């Protein structure tokens, strides 16, 4: 007489060690906004997001509960500052795009058949000039030189608030406030929000 075989429940595949470690650290620290539940009810990193690409490192053998210090590596300052609003981040990223296009567009490889000068005498493509004009107009909208310097260093040069504070001799809270004011001014300039 044949015996009945029990059908086994589908087993959840093991999480990769690195991902499991990152999930554990984020839950301990309280940065679980980049975690999503998978089909098996486990917490996983939200794949494809900038937040999931951040790498959390913990001293003291990786345990925050015993006094380990958490450091976040490879962080875009506009994403790493969690107190920024969505409009502030978008304004900073648009400002960065105009800066990068105006500064580095001439280095991009091009097809041999394409004209480098964009049809003008002088050798600078129209797209580079347009990006430079947009960047200059946005910089003028920032108004004060100190605000413009902080926004340029954090948004365009991707320096941390800590390093900008050390360079200027100001406190981190002052640099963060200048950055937020500048990003709000950029958001108004780009038409992302009505004037505050």
N, C-alpha and C positions, 0 to 999 in steps of 0.2 A: 504494500500500500504506500503510495507516494506521500511524502510529508509536505505540508504546506510551508512554503517559504514566505517569510515576512518581507514586505517591501520596505526598504530603508528610506527614511526621510532624506531628502537631498541635504548634503553637508555643505556648509558655507566654506568656500575656499579661504585659506589663511591670508590675512593681510600681509603685504610686504613689510619686512621689518622696519624699514625707514618710515613708511607711512604710519604704521602702528605706533611708533615712537613719537612722531609728530602729533598724532591724534591725542595721545596720552598727555603730552606736554601742554597742548593747547587747552585741554579740559582742565588741567590743574591750574593753569594761569587764568582761565576764564575767557580765553580768546576762541570761543567755539563758534563764532559767526561764520567761519569758513568750513564748517563741518555739516555734512548732510547724512541722512539715514539711507542705507542701501536696501536692497530687496530682502536681506536677512535681518534687518533691524539694527545693524551695527553702524557706528559713526565712522564716516570716511571723509577724506578731504574732497571738497568740491572740485573735481577735475576741470582744468582749463581756465581757472580763475587766477588772477594775479595774487590774491590772498593765499591760495594754495601753494604758490611757488615760493613763498617766504619760508625760510629755514630757521627754526627755533633751536638754539643751542643752550644747554643747561650745564653749568659747572657742578661740581660735587657729585659726580657719577650720574648725572641726569635726573636727579630728584629735587624738585622744588620744595617739597615738604620738609626737607632737612636743611634748608638754607641755601639751596642752589640758586645761582643768579641766571636769569634768562636773558639771552642776547638774541636779537633777530638779525639775520644776515641777508644780504642781497635785497634790500628793501628800497623801493622807489619812495623818496620822501613824501610825495603827494599821496601815496597809498598808506605809508607807514604812520602818518599822523591821523589817528582815528577820529579826532575831534573836527576834522574838516567836513563840510557838507558836500553833497554830490555836485552842486553848482560850482563850489570852490575848486574841487578836483578837476572838473571838466574845463573850467576857465584856465587853470594852471597847465593842463595838458595841451590845450589849444595854443596857449602862449609859447609853450615848449616846442610844439610843432612848427610854428612860424619861425622861431629862433633857429631850430635845427635846419630847416629848409633854407633860410637865408644865409646860414653859415657854412653848410656842408653840401649843398645840392650840386656844387660844381665838381665834387669829387666822385660822384656816382659814375659807374661805367656806362657808356652809351654805345649804340650801334654805330658802325663806321659811316653809315649812310646819313646819319642824323647830324644836323648842324648844331654845334656847341653853342653858338652865339644867339640862337633863337631868332635869327634873321635880322640882327641889328649889328651895327659897327660898335665895337667896344668889348665884345666877348662875354657878356653876362646875359644869361637866359632870362626871359621875361618872368618865368615862375620864381626865380631867385629874387628878382627886383620886387615883384608883388609881395612875396613873403617878407622881404626886408621892410617894405612900406607898412605892412600890417603889423609887424613887430614894433616898428618905431611908433606907430599910432597908439598901440596898446601901452607901450612904455610911457608915452606922454599922458595917457589916461591915468597912470598910477600917481601922477602928481609929484609927490615928495621924493627926493633922491634916496633917502633911507629906506622907504618902502620899496622903491624900484630895485635897489641893491639886494635886499633880502629876497624878493620874489625872483630876481634873476639868478641868484646863487642857489636857491632851493629848487625852483621849478625847472630852470634851464640847465644849470650845471650839476644838478642832482646832489648838492651837498646836504649834509644832515643839519638839523637845527642846532645840534650841539656844536658842530664845527663852525657854523656861522656865528654863534654866540661867542665862541672862543676868539674868533677873528675880530669881532667888533667890540668885545669887552662888555657886552650887555648880557643880561640874564636870558635864559631860555624862554621864559614866559614873555619877555619883551619881544624877542625875535618871533615867537609864535604869533603874538598879537599883530605885529607888523605884517607877517605873512598873510594872516587871515584878512586884514584890512585890504592888503594889495589884491588878494584873490577875489574879494568882494567887488573891488573896483573893476577888476578885469571882467568879472561876470556881468556887471552892469554895462561895461563897454561892449562886450560881445552880444548883449541883448538876451542873456540867459535869465536875468531876473530884473524886476523893476527896481529903480533906485531906492536904496535904503536910507 
